[in-house]
Amino acid sequence: MNKKDIPLNNANRLINAGAVVLVSTLYKDRPNVFTVAWNMPVSHSPICVAIASGKSNYSTKIIEETKEFVINIPDASMKEEVINCGSVSGENVEKFKRFELTPLKSKKIKAPGIKECIGHLECTLEKFVDIYDHIVFIAKVVAAYVDEDKWDFDDNVWIPEKAEVIQHLGGKYFAKIKEI
């Protein structure tokens, strides 16, 4: 098979097939949500995760100030909400109301989760890294919970045929996880 170069500005898409998440915050008693495709675990002990957010994003400013957020894992039924929440700024739009999302009271932090999502990681900010046009937030997970019918509690993994976690391949392309 012949190999062909791709533009470097699309190189991240070679490894970008991770779960797309909805990150929720709270600022001045107003919940906000934004879509994040760049997220990953970064530590086992303590459990820490990282998300990348554009420097100019309204949500970036909220996280820098409040130092907390919830990573919400949507399933395939929420594809439109995922696209919509990543298409408008929460600075002038109340996204929870506009996209009919239900705030879910968090267990350990003030920022709410999103009830319609199938999994939730409550996070407190540990540090952040300023990297060119993005800020990478590294956060400790202080609470984690899932819809019990979508999780295999023996192996501690999603049940692929029930969870349908959304993967973002880049651009307009999305996929669902499937056991192979």
C-alpha positions as CSV (number, residue, x, y, z in Angstrom):
1,M,0.0,0.0,0.0
2,N,1.4,3.4,-0.9
3,K,1.6,6.1,1.8
4,K,0.5,9.6,1.1
5,D,1.3,12.7,3.2
6,I,-1.5,14.6,4.9
7,P,-1.4,18.3,5.9
8,L,0.3,18.7,9.3
9,N,-2.6,20.8,10.6
10,N,-4.7,17.5,10.3
11,A,-2.0,15.2,11.8
12,N,-3.9,15.1,15.1
13,R,-6.7,13.3,13.4
14,L,-4.6,10.2,13.1
15,I,-5.0,9.7,16.8
16,N,-8.0,11.8,17.5
17,A,-10.6,9.0,17.7
18,G,-11.3,9.4,21.4
19,A,-14.5,9.9,23.2
20,V,-16.0,13.3,22.7
21,V,-17.4,14.8,25.9
22,L,-19.5,17.6,27.2
23,V,-17.8,19.7,29.9
24,S,-20.0,21.6,32.2
25,T,-19.1,24.5,34.4
26,L,-20.9,26.9,36.8
27,Y,-20.2,30.7,36.8
28,K,-22.3,33.2,38.9
29,D,-25.0,30.6,39.4
30,R,-25.3,30.0,35.6
31,P,-24.4,26.5,34.2
32,N,-22.5,26.3,30.9
33,V,-21.5,23.5,28.7
34,F,-19.0,23.0,25.9
35,T,-17.9,20.2,23.6
36,V,-14.4,18.8,24.0
37,A,-12.9,16.3,21.7
38,W,-9.4,16.4,23.2
39,N,-9.5,14.7,26.5
40,M,-7.6,11.9,28.2
41,P,-6.6,10.2,31.5
42,V,-3.1,11.3,32.6
43,S,-2.6,9.7,36.1
44,H,-3.7,6.6,38.0
45,S,-2.8,7.7,41.5
46,P,-4.5,10.1,42.0
47,I,-6.9,9.7,39.1
48,C,-6.3,12.7,36.9
49,V,-7.6,13.7,33.5
50,A,-6.7,16.4,30.9
51,I,-8.8,18.4,28.6
52,A,-7.7,21.0,26.0
53,S,-9.7,24.1,25.4
54,G,-9.1,27.1,23.0
55,K,-7.6,30.1,24.8
56,S,-10.4,32.4,23.6
57,N,-13.2,30.1,24.7
58,Y,-15.6,31.5,27.3
59,S,-15.5,28.2,29.1
60,T,-11.7,28.4,29.4
61,K,-12.0,31.6,31.4
62,I,-14.7,30.0,33.6
63,I,-12.4,27.0,34.4
64,E,-9.4,29.3,35.1
65,E,-11.5,31.2,37.6
66,T,-13.7,28.5,39.3
67,K,-11.0,25.7,39.1
68,E,-13.6,22.9,38.6
69,F,-15.7,21.2,35.9
70,V,-17.6,18.1,35.1
71,I,-16.7,15.8,32.2
72,N,-20.0,14.3,31.0
73,I,-20.0,11.4,28.6
74,P,-22.8,11.5,26.1
75,D,-24.0,8.6,24.1
76,A,-24.9,8.4,20.4
77,S,-28.5,9.7,21.0
78,M,-26.9,13.1,22.0
79,K,-24.9,13.7,18.8
80,E,-26.9,16.8,17.9
81,E,-26.3,18.3,21.4
82,V,-22.6,17.5,21.1
83,I,-22.5,19.4,17.8
84,N,-24.7,22.3,19.0
85,C,-22.8,22.8,22.3
86,G,-19.6,23.1,20.4
87,S,-21.0,25.5,17.8
88,V,-22.0,28.5,20.0
89,S,-20.4,30.4,22.9
90,G,-22.0,30.2,26.3
91,E,-21.1,33.8,27.0
92,N,-24.3,35.1,25.5
93,V,-26.3,31.9,25.2
94,E,-27.7,29.7,28.0
95,K,-26.8,26.4,26.4
96,F,-28.5,24.2,29.0
97,K,-31.8,26.0,28.2
98,R,-31.3,26.3,24.5
99,F,-30.4,22.7,24.0
100,E,-32.8,21.3,26.6
101,L,-30.2,19.8,28.9
102,T,-31.0,19.0,32.5
103,P,-28.5,20.1,35.2
104,L,-27.5,17.2,37.5
105,K,-26.4,18.2,41.0
106,S,-22.8,17.1,41.5
107,K,-21.7,15.1,44.6
108,K,-18.5,17.0,45.4
109,I,-18.3,20.3,43.4
110,K,-20.6,23.2,42.5
111,A,-20.6,22.8,38.8
112,P,-23.5,20.6,37.7
113,G,-23.4,17.5,35.5
114,I,-25.7,16.8,32.6
115,K,-28.5,14.3,33.5
116,E,-28.9,13.1,29.9
117,C,-25.3,11.9,29.7
118,I,-24.3,8.3,30.7
119,G,-21.2,9.1,32.7
120,H,-19.8,11.9,34.8
121,L,-16.3,12.8,36.1
122,E,-16.3,15.6,38.7
123,C,-13.0,17.4,38.5
124,T,-11.0,19.9,40.4
125,L,-8.2,21.8,38.6
126,E,-4.7,20.8,39.6
127,K,-2.7,22.8,37.0
128,F,-2.9,24.1,33.5
129,V,-0.4,24.3,30.6
130,D,-0.5,27.2,28.1
131,I,0.3,25.7,24.8
132,Y,0.1,28.0,21.8
133,D,-3.6,28.4,20.9
134,H,-5.0,26.1,23.7
135,I,-4.9,25.7,27.4
136,V,-4.6,22.1,28.7
137,F,-6.3,21.7,32.0
138,I,-5.1,18.9,34.3
139,A,-7.6,18.0,36.9
140,K,-8.1,15.5,39.7
141,V,-11.2,13.4,39.5
142,V,-13.1,13.7,42.8
143,A,-16.2,11.7,41.9
144,A,-17.2,9.4,39.1
145,Y,-20.5,7.8,38.3
146,V,-22.4,6.1,35.4
147,D,-25.8,5.0,34.3
148,E,-25.7,1.5,35.9
149,D,-27.2,-0.3,32.9
150,K,-24.4,0.8,30.6
151,W,-21.4,-0.2,32.7
152,D,-19.9,-3.6,33.4
153,F,-19.1,-3.4,37.1
154,D,-17.1,-6.6,37.1
155,D,-14.6,-5.4,34.5
156,N,-15.1,-1.7,35.1
157,V,-15.7,-0.8,31.4
158,W,-18.5,0.5,29.2
159,I,-20.7,-2.2,27.7
160,P,-20.2,-1.3,24.0
161,E,-23.6,-2.4,22.7
162,K,-25.4,-0.4,25.5
163,A,-23.2,2.6,26.1
164,E,-22.6,3.8,22.5
165,V,-20.0,6.3,23.5
166,I,-19.4,8.8,20.7
167,Q,-16.0,9.0,19.1
168,H,-15.0,12.2,17.2
169,L,-12.9,11.3,14.1
170,G,-12.5,15.0,13.1
171,G,-14.6,17.4,11.2
172,K,-18.1,16.1,10.6
173,Y,-17.2,12.5,11.2
174,F,-18.4,10.6,14.4
175,A,-18.4,6.9,15.3
176,K,-19.6,4.7,18.1
177,I,-17.5,2.2,20.0
178,K,-18.0,-1.4,19.1
179,E,-16.5,-4.6,20.5
180,I,-14.1,-6.4,18.1
